[in-house]
């Protein structure tokens, strides 16, 4: 009787582990690609991490030293970019933020976001001089 109980417990644990270990990969595990273009200087990477909390998607592109972080609100029928933080792409570091007086357009098609707009920031060659830069981000996630 004791052996049957242990066998049943082992079978249940095996089923639980199989159910937890399998399944579809998370969004962060799916292969993604991105390009960030700032004032015609392009950076391409496969380092993309996509996460979503309710209707808000956060997309981290590149590294903490060079790349971009995008926050997109997908609650409305058409996605809306809340903010874009650009880190050292073509020497430019800056940000677009909804309501800062600049504009960003967001399109979503075939699992790919295309975001274009203008960001405020500075260039590494003249870090004390404020500047604006145009950007275009294509990212699949």
N, C-alpha and C positions, 0 to 999 in steps of 0.2 A: 504494500500500500504506500509505503514511504517512497519507493522508487517511482511509482506512478505520479505522485505529487511533485517530485523534483523534475520529472520529465515534462509535466504539464507547465510548471513554472518556467523551465528552460525554453519551451516552445513559445510561450507568451512573450518572454523577453526577446526572443529572436524575431518575432513578428513586429514588436514595437521598434526594435532597432532598425529593422529593414524599412519600416514605414518612415522613420525619422531621417534615415540616411539617403533615401531615394528622392524622387520627385524632380520637379523643374528647378533649374538653377535660379538663384536670386538675380535681380537686375545687376548687382555689382559683379556677378560672375559671368554675365553674358559679354562676349567680345564686343567692344565698342571702339569707334574711331572718332577723331575730332580734328578740326582745323580752326585756328584762331588767326584772323587777319586783322592787323592794326596798321592803319595808314599804309596799306599795301605790303607790309612785312608779314609773311605767313609762318606760322608754327603748326606743325602736324604732330599728332601723338596718338598712341593707342592707350595711354594712361587716362582712362575715363571711369569715374565712379558716379553712378546714378542712384539716387535714393528718393523715396517719396513718402511723405506724411500727409495723409488725407489727400487734398487736391494740390498740394505744393510739392514740386519736384526740385531737388537740388542736384546740380550737375557740377562735379569737380573735374577739371581738365588739367592735365599736366601735373607738375609738382608744386610744392608750396613756394618755390622760388621762381618758377616760370610757368604761366598758364592762365587759367580763368576759373572763376566760380560763378555759376549762373543760377538764379532762382526764378522758376517759372510757376505761375498760378494757372492751373488747368481747370478751375471751377467753371468758368464760362465756356461757351461752345468753342470760341477761338482762344488758344493759349495766350497769356499775357506775361511778359517778362517784368518781374518786379525789380531785379537788380542784376548787374554784371560787374564783377570785380576782376580787372585784368592785372596780371602780375608779370612785369618784365617781358613783354612780347614786343620785339622790335625796339627795345629800350624804353617802351612806354609802360607806366604803371598808373592806373586810374580806375574810375568807377562810373557806371551809369546807375542811377537810382530813380525809380518811378517818382515823378513829381519834382525832379531837380531842374526842370526847365529844358531838358533835352528829351529826345524821343528814341524809342526802340521799337522795331517791328518784329513780330514773332510769327513764324510759320511752322507747321508740323505736318509732315507727309512721309509715309513709308518708314515710320519709326525714327525719323530724323528731324531735329529742330534746326531751323535756320533763323538766326537772330542778327539783325543789323541795327546800327544806331551810332550814337555819339557818346563818348565818355570824357569826363573831366579828369585831369591828372597832371603828370609831369613826365619828362623824358630824362633818362639817366645821364645824358650829356649836359643838360641844364636843369638839375633837379629843383632849383629855386624859382624857376619860371613856370607858372601855370600854363597849361595848354589843353586843347581839346584834340581828340583823335576819333576818326571813324573806325568802326569795327564791324566785322562779319564773323559769326561763329556758326559752323556746321558741326553738329554732334549727333551721333546715333546712340540711342539708349532705350 
